[in-house]
Amino acid sequence: MLQIRVSITIRALSTPRVRINHQIRASELRVIGPQGENIGVVTLQEALSKATEAGLDLIEISPGAVPPVAKIMDYGKFQYAENKKQKAAKAKVHTVEVKNIQIKIGTSEHDLELKAKRVGEWLAEGNRVKIDLFLIGRSKYMEFKFLQERLERILKLVPVAYKVADPVKKGMKGLTIIIEKATS
């Protein structure tokens, strides 16, 4: 008995529970027929009898509505359609990563070109890029405008159109700027 309780708890946490047939608690339901026609507001017993006549299940679609909405259809087809909707929604979600690149004041022009090319590739993929001008020793106390010009050296070399997502900030280890692909 304990195992059953545990499995029900896990199941309830993983997916929202859909009530079907005799699990539905509402006394009156707005029922949608098998072909999508609106049957209207009927009692639970009447809706269950119509579902059994059709050889299908009564599935509570919208339990929060007043009265709750139920549809007469095959439960397997309903689950298949819901899974398909979830997969489609999951496929549309694109997680934006923040890629990081680090340069120093003395980074050579060729190295800056290579890093700018890499930044361009990341921006083309749709990621944000955080560019750090890493400062060590006395360079931390240089004039801010000079340091900003050093950071802009790499920005001029980026081959993809971009916009500044987060402006230049001075931190403990140097200057940081975040850029992202410009939407046109």
N, C-alpha and C positions, 0 to 999 in steps of 0.2 A: 504494500500500500504506500509505503514511503517512496518507492521508486516511481510510482505513477504521479505522485504529487510533485516530485522533482522534475520529471519530464514535462509536466504541464506548466510549471513555473518557467522553465527554460524556453518552451515554445511561446509562451505569452510574452516573454521579454524580446525574443528574436523578431517576431512579425506581429503586426496588429491582427487581432482575431476577427474573422468574419463569421457572423452567425448564419446558419442555414437551417431550414425546416423547423424542427421543434426547439431549436436553441433560441429562436427569436422570442423576445419577451413582450414586445408591444402588443396591445390588444387590437389596435387598428393600424393598417398599413396602406400606403399609396403603392399600388401594384402596377408594374410594367409587364406586359405580356411577352411571350417568346419571340414575337416578330417586332417588338419595340413599341407596340400599341399601348396606350394608356388605358388600363382597366378601371382605375379610379380608387377611391378610398373604400376598402373592404375590411372585414374582420380577419383576424389571423386564421381562424378555422376555414373560412371561405377561401382565403388565399392558398392555404395548404391543400385544400381539396382540388382547386384549379391546377395546382402544380402536379399533384399526383395523377389527375386526369390526363395531363399532357405527358406524363412520364418523365418529368424534370424536377429540379430542386427549386425551392424558394430561397433566394439569397438576399440578405439584408445589405443593400448597396450603400445607403446613407442613413446610419443610425441616429445622427444628430438632428435630422430634419423633423418637422412637426407636421403631420405624422411621418414616421420613418418610411423611407422608400425601399421597396423590395422588388426584385426582378425574378421572373420565372425563366430559368435557363439551366443548362447542364453545369454542375459545379466544376467539373474537370476543364471545360472550355473557359469558364470564368477564371480559374487559377492560371491557365495558360495565357489568357489575355493580360492578366495582371502582371505576370512575370515578364511578358514581352514589353509592357509599358515601363516597368522598372529598369529593364536592360537598356531600353531606348533612352530613358532619362539619364542613366549612368554613363552611356556613351557620349551624350552631349556635354557632360561636365568635363571641363578642361582645367586641370590644376596648374596654376601658374607658379613656376619655381623661381626663386631668386638665385641666379647664378652669381658667383663672386669672382672678380679679377683684381689682382693687386699689382700696383706699379710703385716705383720709387722715383725720387727726384732725378737720379742719374740714369734711369732706364733709357737705353739707346733708341734711336729713331726706328731701326729695323724691328726691334723687339716690340715697340709700340704698334707698328703696323701689323705684326702677327697677332698681338692681343686684340687690336681693333677688329681684325678679320674674325676672330673667335667671337667677339662681342656681337658682331653683325649676324653670325650664324645663330647665336642664341636668341637674338631679337627676332629673327625671321621665324624661329620656332614658336614664338609667342611668349617667351620667358622674359622676366625682368632681369636686369643686370645691375649689380652693385659694384661700383668701381671705387677701390680704396687707393688713395695715395698714402703709402706707408711711410711714416717719418721716423727716423732714428736720430738719437743724439741731439746735436745743435740744430738740426733742420726743423725740429718741432717749434723753435722760437723764431723762425723766419717770418717775414711779412706775409700776411694772409693773402694779399693780392698776388704776390709772386707765386705762392703755392697754388692758388686758384688757376693761374695761367698754366702751370705745369699739368694740372688735371685736365684743363681744356685741350692740351696737346693731343691726348688720346681721343677726346670727343670729336675733334675735327677729322680724325682718320676713320671713324666708324662709317662703313659703307651703306648702312641701312638708315632710312629716315626714323628718327626717334624723338621722343619728348621726355622732358625731365619729370619723373614721378615724385622724386623727393630731392629738393635742392641741396646744394653743397652744405655739409655740416662738418664742424670741427669736433673731433672726438679725442680720446686718449692716445690713440695710435696714429692719428693723421686726419686727412680729409676724406669724406665719403659722399658719393652721389649715387642715386638710383635712377636708371633710365628704363623706358619701356618703348615698345614699337609704337610709332605714331599711327593713329587710326585715321584713315582717309575716307 
